Structures are given as C-alpha cells and as structure tokens.
Amino acid sequence: MFKKILVAIDDSQPSACALSAAIELATQVRAAVILLHVVDTASAYVPESGAMNAEKLADLRREGNELLSRTLAALPARSNVQRLLVEGDPAECVLTTASNWPADLIVIGSDSRGRLAHFLLGSTADSVIRRATCPVMSVRADAERMVHKTMPAKATA
C-alpha cells in the first residue's frame, strides 16, 4: 500500500517522533522514504526593507542541510532513504513535493497546541492534513509515551 513515504522534518520533538514512526512503518512495508526539510523563507524576510536577508537565508539553508545530514546519519543503514531541502512556505512545499514525487503517505509532526491556537496561529500540519491528496499521518511528540502508558505490561514467563 505505502511504497513512498515523505517525512517532513525540522529540529523539533514532534518531528523526531514523526521520523521514528515513518522509519518503523517504512521498514515494515519496505517503502522508500524521502526526508524533506523546508527552509521557511518567511523567517528571512525583512519587512522594513521589503527584501530577504541573504545572510539569514544562507544560515537557514546551512542549518537545514546539517539537520538532514545528522538525521540521515542517525538512521539504520537503508538504501531507500533520500533527502531533500526546498525553500518556501512549509505547507505548500510539503504538498508540492508529495505531489511531484509522488508520495503514498505524508508523515508530519504535530505540536500539542489547542484548537484555538491553531485557529489563530495556523499550523503546517493542519494545513497539510486539510489539503493533501494522499493519506497523512500526524504524530504528536507525546504519542509514544501515550501509547506505552495505555498498553498493558508484557507478561514475563
């Protein structure tokens, strides 16, 4: 079913949990994985000048490439994992990449802010979930802890 899994990563705990879930699933179903990091160009925009801060944008690119390299190096040896760095609006870039690759599943981390905060501030994960043309798995940072908390203890023999 899932042969191509796109994982959107940043330097956050929800992203790390999403990556873990995606790699576990990809291993089980023998899927190819693409690690996608989006350089949010809006964070390099200087409203006073109406232009991008080239130095800030270069720093964001470098940080993104370092994150992708560290992440790839930390994964189990897999020949089916690619990396990709793109620039723009995070939600738009995730959706475009998923469409162009084309992904069978998008895995994305989600913070635990309430619905009001998401309504007022927006959320990349929410935007991707609402607009994706393929299934999306949203993983919360506390998902693993919650699963283990509700799972019965293993019996020892």
Buried (B, 14 or more C-beta within 10 A) or exposed (E): EBEBBBBBBBEEEBBBBBBBBBBEBBEEEEBBBBBBBBBBBEEBBEEEEEEBBEEBBEEBBEBBBEBBEEBEEEBEEEEBBBBBBBBBBBBBBBBBBBEEBEBBBBBBBBBEEEEEEBEEEEBBBBBBBEEBEBEBBBBBBEBEEEEEEEEEEEEEE
